[in-house]
Amino acid sequence: MITNKDIYFASYALELAHRDTDKTAPNPNVGAVLVKNDIIVGHGNHKMYGGRHAEINALDMAGDNAFGATCYVTLEPCGHHGRTPPCADALVKANIYRVVYISDDPNPLVCGKGLEIMRKRGILIEKCATLEHLEHELNKAWRHYIVHRTPYVTLKMGISINEATVNPKTQWITSEEARADVQKLRGEHDAILTTADTVIADNPELTYRLNTRGKQPIRIVLDAKLRTTPDAKIYNIPFGQTILATKEGRDVSGFKRENVITYFDKSAGEHIDVKGLLSYLAEELSVTSLLIEAGHHFANTILDAELINELCLYTSPMIINEGESSKMLLDNIFTSQLICDVKTEFIGDNLKVTGKLMETSKNLVLSDRSKSVS
C-alpha cells in the first residue's frame, strides 16, 4: 500500500527527474531515490542521452546500502538492452526489496517487461499513481514521440490586446520579459519551425540566447518556393543546424553550408507536406518536441490541419491600430472549445496563456485530413 512517506520520496525522485532536461532527448527525464530505514542512501537522475539511467546512478551512490532498500523511480525500470543494460537486472542484482514507480513506459516493446523481471525475482512492486500526471507533464513530448513517432508540437504567438500580430513601427509586440520567457521556451524544444514569410519579414535567427541551461534547437524554414535568400541570418549561424524545407527540384546550390540541411518535399501540390516533415524530424533526427514561431496565417492553417498539440499565447497590453489582425486565429481557437489544461500567468505586463488542444490529443496519429502547408 502506498503511504504518505512513499509519496514524499517519490516526489523527490520526480524533482530529480527535472534536472538535465536539456540533455536527455530523445530519452525521457527520469529520477530515482534509494531509501533504507527511512534514510536516503542513494539518488540520481538520467543526465544525458546515451548515459547511465537514473537507477544506476542511484545504485552507484548507495553501494552496499542498496541491499534491502526501496527504490523510488519516476518511470518503470527498463527490462531490455538498449544503449545501456536493463535497470531491472541491476536492481535485482543489488537485492532491492521494493520498487515504487510513478508511471508506466508507453512503449509496448518495453512496458511491463522490467516489472515482470523484478516480480519473478521476489521484488515487491507498487505504483504511486498519485503523481502520475506530473510525470506525464514532464515527459509529454517524449511520450507523444514514442507512441506516435512525430514531435510534440507547440504553437507560440505574440498578440496585442486588440488582436494585432504585426507591429509596423517595431519588430516587437511583446515585452522584454516575455521575450526572455520565449527564450526559455526555445531552450526546452528540440527544434523551432518558421516560414519563408517570417524569415523575409523579420530575418530571425531562432537561436537560444540565455546564459542558463537550455538546448540549442534545430532551426527549420518552410520555403516551398525558395523565396528566402542565402544571406538570411538563419542560414549563416556558425553553430547548430538549419533545415531548409523546399519542394523537390528547387536549386539550393546557393544555400550550401556545413550546418544547413536541405529537406526536399516530394508531395504533390505547391505546399510543403508538414505531416511528412514531422515524420522525417522524428524518424531521422529524433526530434521529440517542435516549437512553431510564425505568422497567424500559417498558424490558422496548421490549427485547421490538427497538427498542434499545445498553444502558447503572449498578450501585450499595447494597442496597435495598424498591422495584421489575429482575430481569425483567436476565433479559430476559442470558439472551437478544444483547449484543456489552460494555465495563465503574467510575464511582466504580458499575459501568457498556455493550453493543450483536445481535438489533437484525440487524433494524435495524423490523419489524411491533415492539410499540406508551407
C-alpha positions as CSV (number, residue, x, y, z in Angstrom):
1,M,0.0,0.0,0.0
2,I,1.3,3.5,-0.9
3,T,1.7,5.7,2.1
4,N,2.4,9.4,2.5
5,K,6.0,8.6,3.1
6,D,6.1,6.8,-0.2
7,I,4.6,9.9,-1.9
8,Y,7.3,12.1,-0.2
9,F,10.2,10.0,-1.5
10,A,8.6,9.5,-5.0
11,S,8.1,13.3,-5.1
12,Y,11.8,13.8,-4.5
13,A,12.6,11.3,-7.4
14,L,10.3,13.5,-9.6
15,E,12.3,16.6,-8.5
16,L,15.5,14.9,-9.6
17,A,13.9,14.0,-12.9
18,H,13.6,17.7,-13.7
19,R,17.3,18.1,-13.8
20,D,19.3,18.0,-17.0
21,T,16.2,18.1,-19.1
22,D,18.1,19.8,-21.9
23,K,20.4,16.8,-22.4
24,T,18.2,13.7,-22.3
25,A,16.1,13.8,-25.6
26,P,15.1,11.6,-27.2
27,N,15.2,9.7,-23.9
28,P,12.8,10.5,-21.0
29,N,13.6,12.5,-17.9
30,V,13.9,10.1,-15.0
31,G,14.8,10.3,-11.3
32,A,15.4,7.6,-8.7
33,V,15.9,7.5,-5.0
34,L,17.0,4.6,-2.8
35,V,15.7,4.6,0.8
36,K,16.6,2.3,3.6
37,N,15.3,2.6,7.2
38,D,13.7,5.9,6.1
39,I,17.1,7.3,5.1
40,I,18.1,8.2,1.6
41,V,21.1,6.1,0.7
42,G,21.3,6.9,-3.0
43,H,19.8,9.1,-5.6
44,G,20.3,10.0,-9.2
45,N,18.8,11.1,-12.5
46,H,19.2,10.4,-16.2
47,K,21.7,13.1,-17.1
48,M,22.1,12.7,-20.8
49,Y,21.1,10.7,-23.8
50,G,23.2,7.5,-24.0
51,G,24.3,7.9,-20.4
52,R,23.5,5.8,-17.4
53,H,19.9,5.6,-16.2
54,A,18.7,7.2,-13.0
55,E,18.5,3.8,-11.2
56,I,22.1,3.0,-12.0
57,N,23.4,6.4,-10.7
58,A,21.4,5.9,-7.5
59,L,22.7,2.4,-7.0
60,D,26.3,3.6,-7.5
61,M,25.8,6.2,-4.8
62,A,24.3,3.7,-2.4
63,G,26.8,0.9,-2.8
64,D,26.2,-1.9,-0.3
65,N,23.5,0.2,1.3
66,A,21.3,-0.7,-1.6
67,F,20.7,-4.2,-0.1
68,G,17.2,-4.4,1.2
69,A,16.3,-0.8,0.2
70,T,13.3,0.6,-1.6
71,C,13.8,2.2,-5.0
72,Y,11.5,5.1,-5.8
73,V,11.6,5.8,-9.6
74,T,9.6,8.1,-11.8
75,L,9.3,5.7,-14.8
76,E,9.2,1.9,-14.6
77,P,12.7,0.4,-14.8
78,C,13.6,-0.9,-18.2
79,G,13.9,-4.6,-18.9
80,H,15.6,-4.6,-22.3
81,H,19.1,-4.0,-23.7
82,G,19.4,-0.6,-25.4
83,R,22.4,1.7,-25.1
84,T,22.7,0.5,-21.5
85,P,21.9,-2.8,-19.8
86,P,18.4,-3.4,-18.2
87,C,17.9,-1.4,-15.0
88,A,15.6,-4.2,-13.7
89,D,18.6,-6.6,-13.8
90,A,20.7,-4.2,-11.8
91,L,18.1,-3.7,-9.1
92,V,17.7,-7.5,-8.8
93,K,21.5,-7.9,-8.5
94,A,21.6,-5.2,-5.8
95,N,19.0,-7.1,-3.8
96,I,16.5,-4.3,-3.7
97,Y,13.5,-5.2,-1.5
98,R,10.8,-3.0,-3.1
99,V,10.3,-0.8,-6.1
100,V,7.8,2.1,-6.2
101,Y,7.3,3.6,-9.6
102,I,5.2,6.5,-10.8
103,S,4.4,5.8,-14.4
104,D,4.4,3.0,-16.9
105,D,6.5,3.2,-20.1
106,P,4.2,3.9,-23.1
107,N,6.4,1.9,-25.5
108,P,4.6,-1.5,-25.9
109,L,8.0,-3.1,-26.5
110,V,9.1,-2.0,-23.0
111,C,6.0,-1.6,-20.9
112,G,5.9,-4.1,-18.1
113,K,8.9,-6.2,-19.0
114,G,11.2,-4.8,-16.3
115,L,8.4,-5.1,-13.7
116,E,7.9,-8.7,-14.6
117,I,11.6,-9.5,-14.3
118,M,11.7,-8.0,-10.8
119,R,8.5,-9.7,-9.7
120,K,9.8,-13.1,-10.7
121,R,12.9,-12.4,-8.5
122,G,10.8,-11.6,-5.5
123,I,10.9,-7.7,-5.5
124,L,7.7,-6.1,-4.3
125,I,6.3,-3.8,-7.0
126,E,3.9,-0.9,-6.3
127,K,2.7,2.1,-8.4
128,C,2.5,5.6,-7.0
129,A,-0.3,6.7,-9.3
130,T,-1.0,9.9,-7.3
131,L,2.0,11.6,-9.0
132,E,1.5,10.1,-12.5
133,H,0.0,13.2,-14.0
134,L,3.1,15.2,-13.0
135,E,5.4,12.6,-14.7
136,H,3.2,12.7,-17.8
137,E,3.5,16.5,-18.0
138,L,7.3,16.4,-17.5
139,N,7.7,13.8,-20.3
140,K,4.8,14.8,-22.5
141,A,6.9,15.4,-25.6
142,W,8.8,12.1,-25.2
143,R,5.5,10.2,-24.6
144,H,4.0,11.6,-27.7
145,Y,7.1,10.8,-29.7
146,I,7.3,7.2,-28.5
147,V,3.6,6.5,-29.3
148,H,3.1,8.5,-32.5
149,R,6.6,8.9,-34.0
150,T,6.1,12.6,-34.5
151,P,7.3,15.5,-32.4
152,Y,5.0,17.2,-29.8
153,V,4.2,20.5,-31.5
154,T,3.7,23.8,-29.6
155,L,2.5,26.9,-31.4
156,K,3.8,30.2,-29.9
157,M,2.2,33.5,-30.8
158,G,2.5,37.1,-29.7
159,I,-0.6,39.4,-30.0
160,S,-1.6,42.8,-28.9
161,I,-4.7,43.5,-26.7
162,N,-6.6,44.4,-29.8
163,E,-5.6,41.2,-31.6
164,A,-2.8,42.5,-33.8
165,T,0.1,40.2,-34.6
166,V,2.3,42.7,-36.6
167,N,3.6,46.0,-35.3
168,P,4.5,48.2,-38.3
169,K,6.6,50.5,-36.1
170,T,8.8,47.9,-34.5
171,Q,9.7,44.2,-34.7
172,W,8.2,43.6,-31.2
173,I,4.7,43.3,-29.8
174,T,5.5,41.6,-26.5
175,S,7.7,43.0,-23.7
176,E,11.3,42.3,-22.9
177,E,10.3,40.0,-20.1
178,A,8.0,38.0,-22.4
179,R,10.8,37.7,-25.0
180,A,13.1,36.3,-22.3
181,D,10.4,33.8,-21.4
182,V,10.2,32.8,-25.1
183,Q,14.0,32.1,-24.9
184,K,13.3,29.6,-22.1
185,L,10.6,28.1,-24.3
186,R,13.1,27.7,-27.2
187,G,15.6,26.1,-24.8
188,E,13.0,23.4,-23.9
189,H,12.4,22.3,-27.5
190,D,14.5,20.2,-29.9
191,A,13.6,22.3,-32.9
192,I,11.9,25.5,-34.0
193,L,10.0,25.9,-37.2
194,T,9.2,29.1,-39.1
195,T,8.1,30.1,-42.6
196,A,9.6,32.0,-45.5
197,D,7.2,34.9,-44.8
198,T,8.7,35.3,-41.3
199,V,12.3,35.0,-42.5
200,I,11.7,37.6,-45.2
201,A,9.8,40.0,-42.8
202,D,11.9,39.7,-39.6
203,N,15.2,37.9,-40.6
204,P,15.2,36.0,-37.3
205,E,18.0,33.7,-36.0
206,L,15.7,31.5,-33.9
207,T,18.6,30.6,-31.5
208,Y,18.6,30.1,-27.8
209,R,20.3,33.0,-26.3
210,L,20.1,32.8,-22.5
211,N,23.1,32.1,-20.3
212,T,21.2,29.4,-18.4
213,R,20.7,25.7,-19.1
214,G,18.8,25.0,-22.3
215,K,19.3,23.2,-25.6
216,Q,20.2,24.9,-28.9
217,P,17.3,23.9,-31.1
218,I,17.4,22.8,-34.7
219,R,16.1,25.6,-36.9
220,I,13.6,24.8,-39.7
221,V,12.4,27.1,-42.5
222,L,9.4,26.2,-44.6
223,D,10.1,27.6,-48.0
224,A,8.3,25.7,-50.8
225,K,9.0,28.3,-53.5
226,L,12.5,29.1,-52.3
227,R,11.7,32.8,-51.7
228,T,14.3,33.3,-48.9
229,T,17.8,34.3,-49.8
230,P,21.1,32.6,-48.8
231,D,22.2,35.7,-46.9
232,A,19.4,35.4,-44.3
233,K,20.7,35.2,-40.8
234,I,19.1,31.8,-40.1
235,Y,21.3,30.1,-42.8
236,N,24.6,31.7,-41.6
237,I,24.7,30.8,-37.9
238,P,28.0,29.1,-37.1
239,F,26.6,26.6,-34.6
240,G,23.7,24.1,-34.6
241,Q,21.7,23.1,-37.7
242,T,19.3,24.8,-40.0
243,I,16.9,22.8,-42.2
244,L,15.7,24.3,-45.4
245,A,12.4,22.6,-46.4
246,T,11.6,23.2,-50.0
247,K,10.0,21.4,-53.0
248,E,11.9,18.8,-54.9
249,G,13.7,20.2,-57.9
250,R,14.5,23.7,-56.4
251,D,18.0,24.9,-57.0
252,V,19.5,25.2,-53.5
253,S,23.2,25.4,-54.5
254,G,23.4,28.9,-53.0
255,F,22.3,27.6,-49.6
256,K,25.0,25.0,-49.2
257,R,26.6,25.4,-45.8
258,E,28.3,23.0,-43.4
259,N,25.4,23.3,-41.0
260,V,22.5,23.7,-43.5
261,I,20.5,20.6,-44.4
262,T,18.0,20.6,-47.3
263,Y,14.8,18.7,-47.0
264,F,13.2,18.1,-50.3
265,D,9.4,17.6,-50.2
266,K,8.2,15.2,-52.9
267,S,4.4,15.6,-52.3
268,A,2.0,16.8,-54.9
269,G,0.9,20.4,-54.8
270,E,2.7,23.7,-54.2
271,H,3.0,23.5,-50.4
272,I,5.2,21.5,-48.0
273,D,3.5,18.5,-46.6
274,V,4.1,19.3,-42.9
275,K,2.8,15.9,-41.8
276,G,5.6,14.2,-43.8
277,L,8.1,16.7,-42.5
278,L,7.1,15.9,-38.9
279,S,7.7,12.2,-39.5
280,Y,11.1,13.0,-41.0
281,L,12.1,15.0,-38.0
282,A,11.1,12.2,-35.6
283,E,12.4,9.3,-37.5
284,E,15.6,10.7,-39.0
285,L,16.6,13.4,-36.4
286,S,14.9,12.1,-33.2
287,V,13.2,15.4,-32.7
288,T,10.7,14.9,-29.9
289,S,9.5,18.5,-29.5
290,L,8.9,21.3,-32.0
291,L,8.1,24.9,-31.4
292,I,6.4,26.9,-34.1
293,E,7.2,30.7,-34.4
294,A,5.4,32.1,-37.4
295,G,2.6,34.4,-38.5
296,H,-1.1,33.9,-37.9
297,H,-1.9,32.9,-41.5
298,F,0.3,29.8,-41.1
299,A,-0.9,29.3,-37.5
300,N,-4.5,29.1,-38.8
301,T,-3.6,26.6,-41.4
302,I,-1.9,24.2,-39.1
303,L,-4.6,24.6,-36.5
304,D,-7.1,23.6,-39.1
305,A,-4.9,20.7,-40.1
306,E,-4.9,19.5,-36.4
307,L,-1.1,19.4,-36.2
308,I,-0.8,21.4,-32.9
309,N,-0.6,19.7,-29.5
310,E,-0.2,22.8,-27.4
311,L,-0.7,26.6,-27.7
312,C,1.3,29.4,-26.0
313,L,0.0,32.9,-26.4
314,Y,1.7,36.1,-25.1
315,T,-0.8,39.0,-25.0
316,S,0.6,42.5,-24.8
317,P,-1.4,45.4,-23.3
318,M,-0.5,47.7,-26.2
319,I,-3.0,48.7,-28.8
320,I,-1.8,48.6,-32.4
321,N,-4.1,50.3,-34.9
322,E,-2.1,49.2,-37.9
323,G,-0.7,45.8,-39.0
324,E,-2.3,42.4,-39.4
325,S,-5.0,41.1,-37.0
326,S,-5.1,37.7,-35.4
327,K,-8.9,37.8,-35.0
328,M,-9.3,34.7,-37.2
329,L,-6.7,32.9,-35.2
330,L,-8.4,33.6,-31.9
331,D,-11.8,32.8,-33.3
332,N,-10.4,29.5,-34.6
333,I,-9.0,28.6,-31.2
334,F,-11.6,29.9,-28.7
335,T,-14.8,29.2,-30.5
336,S,-13.8,25.6,-31.2
337,Q,-13.7,24.8,-27.4
338,L,-10.8,22.4,-28.0
339,I,-8.4,23.8,-25.3
340,C,-7.9,22.0,-22.0
341,D,-5.4,22.3,-19.1
342,V,-5.4,26.1,-19.6
343,K,-2.8,28.0,-17.5
344,T,-2.3,31.7,-17.2
345,E,0.5,33.9,-15.7
346,F,1.8,37.4,-16.0
347,I,5.2,37.8,-17.6
348,G,6.0,41.4,-16.8
349,D,2.9,43.2,-18.1
350,N,2.2,40.5,-20.7
351,L,-0.4,37.7,-20.1
352,K,0.9,34.3,-21.0
353,V,-1.8,31.7,-21.8
354,T,-1.0,28.0,-22.4
355,G,-3.3,25.2,-23.2
356,K,-3.5,21.8,-24.9
357,L,-5.6,21.1,-28.0
358,M,-8.1,18.4,-27.1
359,E,-9.0,17.5,-30.6
360,T,-5.4,16.9,-31.5
361,S,-5.0,14.8,-28.4
362,K,-7.8,12.6,-29.7
363,N,-6.2,12.3,-33.1
364,L,-2.5,12.2,-32.4
365,V,-1.9,9.8,-35.2
366,L,-2.1,12.4,-38.0
367,S,-4.9,11.5,-40.4
368,D,-5.3,12.0,-44.2
369,R,-7.4,15.1,-43.3
370,S,-4.2,16.9,-42.3
371,K,-3.6,19.6,-44.9
372,S,-0.3,20.4,-46.7
373,V,1.0,23.8,-45.7
374,S,4.0,26.0,-46.4
